[in-house]
Every structure is written in structure tokens, then in C-alpha cells.
Amino acid sequence: MAHFAELNSTNEVLRVVVISNDDVEANGGELSTEAETFVSTIVPYSENGTAWKQTSYNNNFRKHYAGIGDTYDASKDKFISPQPYPSWSLNANDDWVAPVTYPTISEIYSLITLDEDNQKWLGSTYTGDPIVTTNYEWDATNLQWNEV
């Protein structure tokens, strides 16, 4: 099965539909503009839809499988995930990276989040009955979690 992402006027992904491989091959083949045009003739655009772009369920092309809210970058021919936090930037591979390095020890913490205002990682554990929450912050200098 082939997958196509519906884009709005700013190239944001609105939804993804499944099309028969046979239909794609009969209408220009994989990654063709003919196939995209064919999809527009059999699947009506949603209210804000303006175009279709093929996406790979197995991440074989266009970086990764398109998700709702992703953006299609035509100059790079890739789908880019939404920016998770305002301070994050895209690296050379078009992956979002935090301004502070992610903790190297993360397996015992149930929840790890970035404190965007203070540019540090916070972790929490949940144990016991009743559940007790313990909060930590990541010390990037000493590579350890400190209870707060």
C-alpha cells in the first residue's frame, strides 16, 4: 500500500491516506506528480487541503513517515516534525535538537521533560502505594540526577 499526505497552503500535513500500489503504478509510479494528481481525483481534499505528497510508511524516502502537524519542505523534499520547544533548532539531518544535551542516564525516570525557561532537563519517578513522586534535575556537568 502507498501512503499520501494531504497538505494545506503552508505545506502542513492535515491527514494521511492509503492508496493501492497498483493505482500508483498505473498513474505515474512512486514519487511522481502524476500519482499525486491521481490521488486528488479519487480522494477529495479536506476543507484546507491543497496538495498530496507521497510518504513512506517504512521511512524509505522523504525523511520519515508524515504525521499530522508535520511540514513538507519542498526544497529538501522531506517531512519535518513540528518544533517541540521554541529554543530547539534543526541539525544537519533535519532533526530537532535541544540547546542542552539530553541526559545520558534516563532509564529509571518515568518522565523526562525540558524546563524551557531554565534550559535544563527535569525527571520524575513514581513509586509506592500510595504513589510518591520524586522530582530531579539533570546535572550536565557531573552527569547525574539531583533530587529537588
DSSP file with accessible surface (Angstrom, degrees, kcal/mol):
  #  RESIDUE AA STRUCTURE BP1 BP2  ACC     N-H-->O    O-->H-N    N-H-->O    O-->H-N    TCO  KAPPA ALPHA  PHI   PSI    X-CA   Y-CA   Z-CA
    1    1 A M              0   0  131      0, 0.0     2,-0.3     0, 0.0    19,-0.2   0.000 360.0 360.0 360.0 145.3    0.0    0.0    0.0
    2    2 A A  E     -A   19   0A   4     17,-3.2    17,-3.2    54,-0.1     2,-0.4  -0.768 360.0-146.7-104.6 150.8    1.1    3.5   -0.7
    3    3 A H  E     -AB  18  55A  26     52,-0.7    52,-2.9    -2,-0.3     2,-0.4  -0.962  10.8-169.6-123.3 137.1    0.6    6.5    1.6
    4    4 A F  E     -AB  17  54A   0     13,-2.4    13,-2.8    -2,-0.4     2,-0.5  -0.985  13.0-143.2-129.6 134.8   -0.1   10.1    0.7
    5    5 A A  E     -AB  16  53A   0     48,-3.7    48,-2.1    -2,-0.4     2,-0.5  -0.819  14.2-136.9 -97.2 131.7   -0.1   13.1    3.0
    6    6 A E  E     -AB  15  52A   0      9,-3.0     8,-3.3    -2,-0.5     9,-0.8  -0.757  24.7-160.4 -86.0 131.5   -2.6   15.9    2.4
    7    7 A L  E     -AB  13  51A   1     44,-3.0    43,-3.3    -2,-0.5    44,-1.4  -0.838   8.2-142.8-113.1 151.1   -1.0   19.3    2.7
    8    8 A N    >   -     0   0   23      4,-1.7     3,-2.1    -2,-0.3    41,-0.2  -0.283  49.2 -77.0 -95.2-170.2   -2.5   22.7    3.3
    9    9 A S  T 3  S+     0   0  102     39,-0.4    40,-0.1     1,-0.3    -2,-0.0   0.700 134.2  48.3 -67.3 -16.9   -1.3   26.0    1.7
   10   10 A T  T 3  S-     0   0   95      2,-0.1    -1,-0.3     0, 0.0    62,-0.1   0.206 120.3-107.7-104.7  15.3    1.7   26.2    4.1
   11   11 A N    <   +     0   0   53     -3,-2.1    61,-3.0     1,-0.3     2,-0.3   0.686  68.0 150.6  67.3  22.8    2.6   22.5    3.4
   12   12 A E  B     -C   71   0B  76     59,-0.2    -4,-1.7     1,-0.1     2,-0.4  -0.686  52.1-112.1 -83.3 139.3    1.4   21.4    6.8
   13   13 A V  E     +A    7   0A   0     57,-3.3    56,-2.4    -2,-0.3    -6,-0.2  -0.578  35.4 175.8 -75.5 126.5    0.2   17.7    6.9
   14   14 A L  E     -     0   0A  43     -8,-3.3     2,-0.3     1,-0.4    -1,-0.2   0.763  63.8 -26.4 -98.1 -35.5   -3.5   17.5    7.5
   15   15 A R  E     -A    6   0A  79     -9,-0.8    -9,-3.0    52,-0.1    -1,-0.4  -0.967  54.4-124.0-168.1 168.9   -4.0   13.7    7.2
   16   16 A V  E     -A    5   0A  40     -2,-0.3     2,-0.3   -11,-0.2   -11,-0.2  -0.992  23.7-167.7-128.4 134.3   -2.5   10.6    5.5
   17   17 A V  E     -A    4   0A  23    -13,-2.8   -13,-2.4    -2,-0.4     2,-0.4  -0.839  18.4-124.8-119.7 160.0   -4.5    8.3    3.2
   18   18 A V  E     -A    3   0A  78     -2,-0.3     2,-0.3   -15,-0.2   -15,-0.2  -0.894  26.1-175.9-107.2 132.5   -3.7    4.8    1.9
   19   19 A I  E     -A    2   0A   9    -17,-3.2   -17,-3.2    -2,-0.4     5,-0.0  -0.953  34.3 -97.1-126.6 146.8   -3.8    4.2   -1.9
   20   20 A S     >  -     0   0   38     -2,-0.3     4,-1.9   -19,-0.2     5,-0.2  -0.336  23.2-134.7 -61.8 136.1   -3.3    0.9   -3.7
   21   21 A N  H  > S+     0   0   77      1,-0.2     4,-2.8     2,-0.2     5,-0.2   0.871 107.8  57.4 -57.9 -37.8    0.2    0.3   -5.1
   22   22 A D  H  > S+     0   0  129      1,-0.2     4,-2.2     2,-0.2    -1,-0.2   0.909 105.6  49.2 -61.5 -41.0   -1.4   -0.8   -8.4
   23   23 A D  H  > S+     0   0   67      2,-0.2     4,-0.6     1,-0.2    -1,-0.2   0.894 111.6  49.1 -65.8 -38.0   -3.2    2.5   -8.7
   24   24 A V  H ><>S+     0   0    3     -4,-1.9     5,-2.7     1,-0.2     3,-1.2   0.948 112.2  47.6 -66.0 -47.4    0.0    4.4   -8.0
   25   25 A E  H ><5S+     0   0  122     -4,-2.8     3,-0.7     1,-0.3    -2,-0.2   0.878 110.7  52.2 -62.3 -36.4    2.0    2.3  -10.6
   26   26 A A  H 3<5S+     0   0   78     -4,-2.2    -1,-0.3     1,-0.2    -2,-0.2   0.603 111.1  50.4 -75.5  -9.1   -0.8    2.8  -13.2
   27   27 A N  T <<5S-     0   0   54     -3,-1.2    11,-0.3    -4,-0.6    -1,-0.2  -0.365 138.1 -57.5-128.8  51.2   -0.6    6.6  -12.6
   28   28 A G  T < 5S-     0   0   48     -3,-0.7    -3,-0.2     6,-0.2    -2,-0.1   0.173  81.9-108.7 103.4 -21.0    3.0    7.6  -12.9
   29   29 A G    > < -     0   0    7     -5,-2.7     3,-1.6    -6,-0.2     6,-0.4  -0.121  62.0 -16.3  88.6 175.1    4.6    5.4  -10.2
   30   30 A E  T 3  S+     0   0  111      1,-0.3     3,-0.1     5,-0.1    -9,-0.0  -0.212 128.2   5.0 -57.9 137.8    6.1    6.1   -6.9
   31   31 A L  T 3  S+     0   0   67      1,-0.2     2,-0.3    24,-0.1    -1,-0.3   0.626  96.5 138.2  63.8  19.8    7.0    9.7   -6.0
   32   32 A S    <>  -     0   0   15     -3,-1.6     4,-1.7     1,-0.1    -1,-0.2  -0.649  61.8-134.0 -95.8 151.7    5.5   11.0   -9.3
   33   33 A T  H  > S+     0   0   86     -2,-0.3     4,-2.5     1,-0.2     5,-0.2   0.817 108.7  62.0 -67.6 -28.4    3.5   14.1   -9.7
   34   34 A E  H  > S+     0   0  109      2,-0.2     4,-2.6     1,-0.2    -1,-0.2   0.907 103.1  48.3 -63.1 -41.8    1.1   12.0  -11.8
   35   35 A A  H  > S+     0   0    1     -6,-0.4     4,-2.5     2,-0.2    -1,-0.2   0.908 110.5  51.3 -65.2 -39.7    0.4    9.8   -8.8
   36   36 A E  H  X S+     0   0   22     -4,-1.7     4,-1.7     2,-0.2    -2,-0.2   0.919 111.2  47.7 -62.7 -42.0   -0.2   12.9   -6.6
   37   37 A T  H  X S+     0   0   87     -4,-2.5     4,-0.9     1,-0.2    -2,-0.2   0.917 109.5  54.0 -64.6 -41.3   -2.6   14.2   -9.2
   38   38 A F  H >X S+     0   0   37     -4,-2.6     3,-1.2   -11,-0.3     4,-1.0   0.926 105.3  53.2 -57.8 -45.9   -4.4   10.8   -9.4
   39   39 A V  H >X S+     0   0    0     -4,-2.5     4,-2.6     1,-0.3     3,-0.9   0.913 104.0  56.6 -57.9 -39.9   -4.9   10.8   -5.6
   40   40 A S  H 3< S+     0   0   37     -4,-1.7    -1,-0.3     1,-0.3    -2,-0.2   0.750 104.7  53.6 -66.1 -19.3   -6.5   14.3   -5.9
   41   41 A T  H << S+     0   0  100     -3,-1.2    -1,-0.3    -4,-0.9    -2,-0.2   0.711 118.6  32.3 -86.2 -20.1   -9.1   12.8   -8.4
   42   42 A I  H << S+     0   0   80     -4,-1.0    -2,-0.2    -3,-0.9    -3,-0.1   0.625 118.8  49.8-110.1 -17.9  -10.1    9.9   -6.1
   43   43 A V  S  < S-     0   0   24     -4,-2.6    -1,-0.2    -5,-0.2     3,-0.1  -0.952  83.3-134.7-122.8 109.7   -9.8   11.5   -2.6
   44   44 A P        -     0   0  105      0, 0.0    -3,-0.1     0, 0.0     2,-0.1  -0.324  27.9-106.9 -61.4 142.6  -11.5   14.9   -2.2
   45   45 A Y        -     0   0   95     -5,-0.2     7,-0.0     4,-0.1     2,-0.0  -0.390  33.1-118.9 -63.1 146.7   -9.4   17.5   -0.4
   46   46 A S    >   -     0   0   47     -3,-0.1     3,-1.4    -2,-0.1    -1,-0.1  -0.201  49.5 -74.1 -74.1-178.0  -10.5   18.3    3.1
   47   47 A E  T 3  S+     0   0  184      1,-0.3    -2,-0.1    -2,-0.0    -1,-0.1   0.839 133.1  23.5 -51.3 -42.8  -11.5   21.9    3.9
   48   48 A N  T 3  S+     0   0  105    -40,-0.0   -39,-0.4   -39,-0.0    -1,-0.3   0.305  93.2 126.0-108.6   8.7   -8.0   23.4    3.8
   49   49 A G    <   +     0   0   13     -3,-1.4   -41,-0.3   -41,-0.2    -4,-0.1  -0.414  20.0 160.3 -72.6 142.9   -6.3   20.8    1.6
   50   50 A T        +     0   0   72    -43,-3.3     2,-0.3     1,-0.4   -42,-0.2   0.490  59.2  12.9-135.3 -15.5   -4.4   21.9   -1.4
   51   51 A A  E     -B    7   0A  31    -44,-1.4   -44,-3.0     2,-0.0    -1,-0.4  -0.989  56.0-132.2-160.1 163.1   -1.9   19.1   -2.4
   52   52 A W  E     -B    6   0A   4     -2,-0.3     2,-0.4   -46,-0.2   -46,-0.2  -0.967  17.9-175.8-122.9 139.8   -0.9   15.5   -1.9
   53   53 A K  E     -B    5   0A  41    -48,-2.1   -48,-3.7    -2,-0.4     2,-0.1  -0.999  28.3-118.6-133.0 134.4    2.7   14.2   -1.3
   54   54 A Q  E     -B    4   0A   3     -2,-0.4     2,-0.3   -50,-0.3   -50,-0.3  -0.420  31.3-168.6 -71.6 144.0    3.7   10.6   -1.1
   55   55 A T  E     -B    3   0A   2    -52,-2.9   -52,-0.7    -2,-0.1     2,-0.6  -0.923  20.1-120.0-131.2 155.2    5.2    9.5    2.2
   56   56 A S    >   -     0   0    7      5,-0.6     3,-1.8    -2,-0.3     5,-0.1  -0.875   7.7-160.7-104.4 118.8    6.9    6.2    3.2
   57   57 A Y  T 3  S+     0   0  147     -2,-0.6     8,-0.2     1,-0.3    -1,-0.1   0.814 100.1  46.3 -61.1 -30.2    5.4    4.1    6.0
   58   58 A N  T 3  S-     0   0  113      6,-0.1    -1,-0.3    -3,-0.1    -2,-0.0   0.229 116.1-114.2 -97.3  11.6    8.9    2.5    6.3
   59   59 A N  S <  S+     0   0   91     -3,-1.8     4,-0.1     2,-0.1    -2,-0.1   0.809  71.0 140.2  60.4  34.4   10.8    5.8    6.2
   60   60 A N        +     0   0  121      1,-0.1     2,-0.3     2,-0.1    -1,-0.1   0.665  68.2  11.6 -82.1 -17.8   12.4    4.9    2.9
   61   61 A F  S    S+     0   0   36      1,-0.1    -5,-0.6    -5,-0.1    -1,-0.1  -0.977 112.3  35.7-154.7 162.6   12.1    8.4    1.5
   62   62 A R  S    S-     0   0   22     -2,-0.3     2,-2.4    15,-0.2    17,-1.8   0.849 111.9 -83.2  56.9  42.2   11.3   12.0    2.5
   63   63 A K  S    S-     0   0   63     15,-0.2     2,-0.3    -4,-0.1    -1,-0.2  -0.345  99.4  -5.8  69.7 -66.0   13.0   11.6    5.9
   64   64 A H  S    S-     0   0   36     -2,-2.4    -8,-0.2    15,-0.2    15,-0.2  -0.968  88.7 -69.1-151.1 169.2   10.1    9.9    7.8
   65   65 A Y        -     0   0   72     -2,-0.3    -8,-0.1    -8,-0.2     2,-0.1  -0.434  61.7-110.3 -62.4 128.6    6.5    8.9    7.6
   66   66 A A        -     0   0    1     -2,-0.2     2,-0.3     4,-0.0    -1,-0.1  -0.368  36.7-168.4 -67.0 138.4    4.4   12.1    7.5
   67   67 A G    >   -     0   0   27     -2,-0.1     3,-2.5    -3,-0.1   -54,-0.3  -0.889  37.1 -82.1-122.8 156.4    2.3   12.8   10.6
   68   68 A I  T 3  S+     0   0  130     -2,-0.3   -54,-0.2     1,-0.3     3,-0.1  -0.346 120.2  24.8 -56.9 129.2   -0.5   15.3   11.2
   69   69 A G  T 3  S+     0   0   18    -56,-2.4    -1,-0.3     1,-0.4   -55,-0.1   0.173  92.8 122.7  96.8 -17.4    1.2   18.6   12.0
   70   70 A D    <   -     0   0   13     -3,-2.5   -57,-3.3    11,-0.1     2,-0.4  -0.289  56.8-131.8 -65.4 164.9    4.4   17.8   10.2
   71   71 A T  E     -CD  12  80B  59      9,-2.7     9,-3.3   -59,-0.3     2,-0.6  -0.967   5.5-134.0-122.1 138.2    5.5   20.2    7.4
   72   72 A Y  E     - D   0  79B  14    -61,-3.0     2,-0.8    -2,-0.4     7,-0.2  -0.809  15.1-155.0 -89.8 121.4    6.7   19.2    3.9
   73   73 A D  E  >> - D   0  78B  48      5,-3.4     5,-1.6    -2,-0.6     4,-1.3  -0.859   5.8-167.8 -97.3 105.0    9.8   21.1    3.0
   74   74 A A  T  45S+     0   0   63     -2,-0.8    -1,-0.2     1,-0.2     5,-0.0   0.858  83.9  55.9 -65.0 -35.3    9.8   21.2   -0.8
   75   75 A S  T  45S+     0   0  110      1,-0.2    -1,-0.2     2,-0.1    -2,-0.0   0.840 119.9  31.6 -68.8 -29.2   13.4   22.4   -1.2
   76   76 A K  T  45S-     0   0   91     -3,-0.4    -1,-0.2     2,-0.2    -2,-0.2   0.517 101.1-133.1-100.1 -10.1   14.7   19.4    0.9
   77   77 A D  T  <5 +     0   0   67     -4,-1.3     2,-0.3     1,-0.2   -15,-0.2   0.925  66.1 119.6  53.4  49.5   11.9   17.0   -0.3
   78   78 A K  E   < -D   73   0B  53     -5,-1.6    -5,-3.4   -16,-0.1     2,-0.5  -0.975  67.6-122.6-139.4 154.8   11.4   16.0    3.3
   79   79 A F  E     -D   72   0B   0    -17,-1.8     2,-0.4    -2,-0.3    -7,-0.2  -0.863  31.4-159.6 -95.0 130.0    8.7   15.9    6.0
   80   80 A I  E     -D   71   0B  13     -9,-3.3    -9,-2.7    -2,-0.5     3,-0.1  -0.936  14.1-125.5-114.7 131.8    9.9   17.8    9.1
   81   81 A S        -     0   0   49     -2,-0.4   -11,-0.1    13,-0.3   -12,-0.1  -0.313  40.8 -87.2 -68.2 156.9    8.3   17.2   12.6
   82   82 A P        -     0   0   71      0, 0.0    -1,-0.1     0, 0.0    14,-0.1  -0.305  50.3 -95.6 -63.5 148.5    6.9   20.3   14.5
   83   83 A Q        -     0   0   93      1,-0.2     4,-0.0    -3,-0.1     7,-0.0  -0.510  33.0-152.9 -65.7 120.5    9.4   22.2   16.6
   84   84 A P  S    S+     0   0   65      0, 0.0    -1,-0.2     0, 0.0    14,-0.0   0.855  75.1   8.0 -69.9 -34.5    9.0   20.7   20.1
   85   85 A Y  S >  S-     0   0   69      1,-0.1     3,-1.6    -3,-0.0     0, 0.0  -0.984  77.0-113.9-142.5 152.3   10.1   23.8   22.0
   86   86 A P  T 3  S+     0   0  107      0, 0.0    -1,-0.1     0, 0.0    -3,-0.0   0.807 113.9  54.5 -58.4 -29.2   11.0   27.4   20.8
   87   87 A S  T 3  S+     0   0   40      2,-0.0     2,-0.1    -4,-0.0    10,-0.0   0.593  87.1 100.6 -83.6  -9.5   14.6   27.0   21.7
   88   88 A W    <   -     0   0   42     -3,-1.6     2,-0.3    10,-0.1    10,-0.2  -0.440  53.6-165.1 -78.1 151.4   15.2   23.8   19.7
   89   89 A S  E     -E   97   0C  68      8,-1.9     8,-2.6    -2,-0.1     2,-0.3  -0.918  24.3-102.7-133.4 159.7   16.9   24.0   16.3
   90   90 A L  E     -E   96   0C  62     -2,-0.3     6,-0.2     6,-0.2     2,-0.1  -0.643  33.6-148.9 -82.2 137.0   17.3   21.7   13.3
   91   91 A N    >   -     0   0   57      4,-2.3     3,-2.2    -2,-0.3    -1,-0.1  -0.254  41.8 -80.0 -91.1-172.4   20.6   19.9   12.9
   92   92 A A  T 3  S+     0   0  100      1,-0.3    -2,-0.0     2,-0.1    -1,-0.0   0.747 133.2  51.7 -63.1 -23.3   22.2   18.9    9.6
   93   93 A N  T 3  S-     0   0  105      2,-0.2    -1,-0.3   -30,-0.0     3,-0.1   0.310 118.7-111.0 -92.4   5.4   20.0   15.8    9.4
   94   94 A D  S <  S+     0   0   10     -3,-2.2     2,-0.4     1,-0.3   -13,-0.3   0.839  73.5 137.8  63.4  35.8   16.8   18.0   10.0
   95   95 A D        -     0   0   69    -15,-0.1    -4,-2.3    -6,-0.0     2,-0.3  -0.898  59.3-113.2-104.8 141.8   16.3   16.5   13.4
   96   96 A W  E     -E   90   0C  60     -2,-0.4     2,-0.4    -6,-0.2    -6,-0.2  -0.567  36.0-168.7 -74.7 133.4   15.2   18.8   16.2
   97   97 A V  E     -E   89   0C  56     -8,-2.6    -8,-1.9    -2,-0.3     4,-0.1  -0.972  18.4-123.2-127.0 142.2   17.9   19.2   18.9
   98   98 A A        -     0   0   25     -2,-0.4   -10,-0.1   -10,-0.2     4,-0.1  -0.423  21.6-121.9 -76.4 155.9   17.7   20.8   22.4
   99   99 A P  S    S+     0   0   69      0, 0.0     2,-0.4     0, 0.0    -1,-0.1   0.668 102.5  51.3 -72.7 -14.4   20.0   23.6   23.3
  100  100 A V  S    S-     0   0   43     20,-0.0    -2,-0.2     0, 0.0    20,-0.1  -0.966 102.0-100.5-122.8 141.4   21.1   21.4   26.3
  101  101 A T        -     0   0  116     -2,-0.4    20,-0.2     1,-0.1     3,-0.1  -0.325  39.1-110.4 -64.6 136.8   22.3   17.9   25.9
  102  102 A Y        -     0   0  114      1,-0.1    -1,-0.1    -4,-0.1     4,-0.0  -0.332  47.3 -87.6 -63.7 144.1   19.7   15.2   26.7
  103  103 A P        -     0   0    5      0, 0.0    -1,-0.1     0, 0.0     3,-0.1  -0.214  25.6-145.6 -55.8 141.3   20.6   13.2   29.9
  104  104 A T  S    S+     0   0   94      1,-0.2     2,-0.6    -3,-0.1    -2,-0.1   0.639  90.9  55.7 -82.4 -16.0   22.8   10.2   29.4
  105  105 A I        +     0   0   65      1,-0.1    -1,-0.2     2,-0.0    38,-0.0  -0.961  60.6 132.6-118.3 112.3   21.0    8.3   32.2
  106  106 A S    >   +     0   0   42     -2,-0.6     3,-1.2    -3,-0.1    -1,-0.1   0.484  36.4  98.0-136.3  -6.1   17.3    8.1   31.6
  107  107 A E  T 3  S+     0   0  149      1,-0.2    -2,-0.0     3,-0.0     0, 0.0   0.730  86.0  47.3 -68.8 -21.3   16.2    4.5   32.2
  108  108 A I  T 3  S+     0   0  104     17,-0.0     2,-0.5     2,-0.0    -1,-0.2   0.532  92.4  90.4 -97.0  -2.1   14.9    4.9   35.7
  109  109 A Y    <   -     0   0   31     -3,-1.2    16,-0.2     1,-0.1     3,-0.1  -0.803  58.8-158.5-101.5 128.0   12.9    8.1   35.2
  110  110 A S  S    S+     0   0   82     14,-1.6     2,-0.4    -2,-0.5    15,-0.2   0.790  82.3  24.1 -72.2 -28.5    9.2    7.8   34.2
  111  111 A L  E     -F  124   0D  82     13,-1.4    13,-1.7     2,-0.0     2,-0.4  -0.980  61.3-178.3-144.0 125.5    9.0   11.2   32.8
  112  112 A I  E     +F  123   0D  30     -2,-0.4     2,-0.3    11,-0.2    11,-0.2  -0.995  16.2 166.7-124.6 125.2   11.8   13.5   31.4
  113  113 A T  E     -F  122   0D  53      9,-2.5     9,-3.2    -2,-0.4     2,-0.5  -0.941  35.5-112.6-134.7 158.7   10.9   17.0   30.2
  114  114 A L  E     -F  121   0D   9     -2,-0.3     2,-1.2     7,-0.2     7,-0.2  -0.797  16.7-141.9 -92.7 127.7   12.8   20.1   29.3
  115  115 A D  E  >> -F  120   0D  34      5,-3.5     4,-1.3    -2,-0.5     5,-1.2  -0.790  22.0-168.9 -82.8  95.0   12.3   23.1   31.5
  116  116 A E  T  45S+     0   0   41     -2,-1.2     3,-0.3     1,-0.2    -1,-0.2   0.887  78.5  52.7 -59.5 -40.5   12.3   25.6   28.6
  117  117 A D  T  45S+     0   0  147      1,-0.2    -1,-0.2    -3,-0.1    -2,-0.1   0.876 121.7  29.8 -66.3 -37.0   12.6   28.7   30.7
  118  118 A N  T  45S-     0   0  105     -3,-0.2    -1,-0.2     2,-0.2    -2,-0.2   0.393 102.2-127.7-105.5   2.2   15.6   27.5   32.7
  119  119 A Q  T  <5 +     0   0   61     -4,-1.3     2,-0.3    -3,-0.3    -3,-0.2   0.925  66.6 116.2  51.5  55.1   17.1   25.3   29.9
  120  120 A K  E   < -F  115   0D  64     -5,-1.2    -5,-3.5   -20,-0.1     2,-0.3  -0.989  65.2-110.7-147.7 156.1   17.5   22.2   32.0
  121  121 A W  E     -F  114   0D  13     -2,-0.3    17,-2.4    17,-0.2     2,-0.4  -0.700  27.7-160.5 -89.2 138.7   16.1   18.7   32.0
  122  122 A L  E     -FG 113 137D  53     -9,-3.2    -9,-2.5    -2,-0.3     2,-0.3  -0.930   6.5-169.4-118.4 142.0   13.7   17.5   34.7
  123  123 A G  E     -FG 112 136D   0     13,-2.1    13,-3.1    -2,-0.4     2,-0.3  -0.933   2.9-165.7-129.8 155.0   12.9   14.0   35.7
  124  124 A S  E     -FG 111 135D  14    -13,-1.7   -14,-1.6    -2,-0.3   -13,-1.4  -0.991   4.6-160.3-138.7 146.2   10.3   12.3   37.9
  125  125 A T  E     - G   0 134D  17      9,-2.3     9,-2.2    -2,-0.3     2,-0.5  -0.932   6.6-154.9-121.3 152.6    9.9    8.9   39.4
  126  126 A Y  E     + G   0 133D  97     -2,-0.3     2,-0.3     7,-0.2     7,-0.2  -0.977  27.4 156.3-129.3 115.5    6.7    7.4   40.7
  127  127 A T  E   > + G   0 132D  85      5,-2.3     5,-3.6    -2,-0.5    -2,-0.0  -0.936  28.1  22.6-137.5 161.6    6.9    4.7   43.3
  128  128 A G  T   5S-     0   0   58     -2,-0.3     3,-0.0     3,-0.2     4,-0.0  -0.032  80.8 -59.8  84.8 176.6    4.9    3.0   46.1
  129  129 A D  T   5S+     0   0  162      1,-0.3     2,-0.2     2,-0.1    -1,-0.1  -0.892 131.7  35.0-142.0 101.8    1.3    2.6   47.1
  130  130 A P  T   5S-     0   0  106      0, 0.0    -1,-0.3     0, 0.0     2,-0.1   0.499 120.3-108.5 -71.5 160.7    0.1    5.3   47.5
  131  131 A I  T   5 -     0   0  122     -2,-0.2     2,-0.5    -5,-0.1    -3,-0.2  -0.369  32.3-160.2 -67.7 131.9    2.2    6.7   44.7
  132  132 A V  E   < -G  127   0D  84     -5,-3.6    -5,-2.3    -2,-0.1     2,-0.5  -0.961   6.4-148.1-113.3 129.3    5.0    9.0   45.8
  133  133 A T  E     -G  126   0D  72     -2,-0.5     2,-0.4    -7,-0.2    -7,-0.2  -0.835  11.1-169.9 -99.0 130.8    6.5   11.4   43.2
  134  134 A T  E     -G  125   0D  26     -9,-2.2    -9,-2.3    -2,-0.5     2,-0.3  -0.990  10.3-151.9-119.6 130.4   10.2   12.3   43.4
  135  135 A N  E     +G  124   0D  77     13,-0.5    13,-2.7    -2,-0.4     2,-0.3  -0.805  15.3 178.3-106.6 146.2   11.5   15.1   41.2
  136  136 A Y  E     -GH 123 147D  43    -13,-3.1   -13,-2.1    -2,-0.3     2,-0.4  -0.898  18.4-145.7-136.6 161.0   15.0   15.5   39.9
  137  137 A E  E     -GH 122 146D  59      9,-2.3     9,-2.7    -2,-0.3     2,-0.4  -0.984  29.2-112.5-129.0 147.2   17.0   17.8   37.7
  138  138 A W  E     - H   0 145D  19    -17,-2.4     2,-0.9    -2,-0.4   -17,-0.2  -0.624  17.0-153.1 -82.6 127.7   19.9   16.8   35.4
  139  139 A D  E  >> - H   0 144D  35      5,-3.1     5,-1.4    -2,-0.4     4,-1.1  -0.867  10.5-173.2 -98.3  98.5   23.4   18.0   36.3
  140  140 A A  T  45S+     0   0   62     -2,-0.9    -1,-0.2     1,-0.2     5,-0.0   0.757  80.4  56.9 -68.1 -22.6   25.1   18.0   32.9
  141  141 A T  T  45S+     0   0  126      1,-0.2    -1,-0.2    -3,-0.1    -2,-0.0   0.943 120.2  26.3 -73.5 -46.4   28.5   18.8   34.5
  142  142 A N  T  45S-     0   0  101      2,-0.2    -2,-0.2     0, 0.0    -1,-0.2   0.406 103.3-127.2 -97.2   0.1   28.6   15.7   36.8
  143  143 A L  T  <5 +     0   0   94     -4,-1.1     2,-0.3     1,-0.2    -3,-0.2   0.927  68.9 109.6  52.0  56.1   26.3   13.6   34.6
  144  144 A Q  E   < -H  139   0D  89     -5,-1.4    -5,-3.1    -7,-0.0     2,-0.4  -0.985  69.8-109.6-152.9 160.5   23.9   12.7   37.3
  145  145 A W  E     -H  138   0D  24     -2,-0.3     2,-0.4    -7,-0.2    -7,-0.2  -0.785  28.8-158.7 -91.4 135.1   20.3   13.4   38.5
  146  146 A N  E     -H  137   0D  55     -9,-2.7    -9,-2.3    -2,-0.4     2,-0.1  -0.960  20.3-120.2-115.2 131.0   19.9   15.5   41.7
  147  147 A E  E      H  136   0D 137     -2,-0.4   -11,-0.3   -11,-0.2   -13,-0.0  -0.447 360.0 360.0 -67.7 139.2   16.8   15.3   43.7
  148  148 A V              0   0  104    -13,-2.7   -13,-0.5    -2,-0.1    -1,-0.0  -0.836 360.0 360.0-121.0 360.0   14.9   18.7   44.0
